[in-house]
Amino acid sequence: MTKDYPSKLYYSISEVASITEVKAHVLRYWETEFPTLRPKKTRNGSRRYRQGDIEEILAIKNLLYVEGFKIAGARKMRKQARSKKPAAEETRPTQM
């Protein structure tokens, strides 16, 4: 599904489009629809994606293209997935 890509701190939108096999205009649209996808922007306005952003894009792509969710359903699923992560961390046993 994904290609091997170099590990680095920031990726441009064209690199992310190539890695995830999603067109750049679709990535920009997803930024408006999914609050969990917010890449940093440089002074000149170009987007800088991190590894976590790429993982989020791949999760969204899976929900929309593989599992057949609509945008609203995929947004709800990502919100639920985000809210479950901190809860799992809170259930860790405390150290003595």
Disulfide bonds with the S-S distance in Angstrom:
none
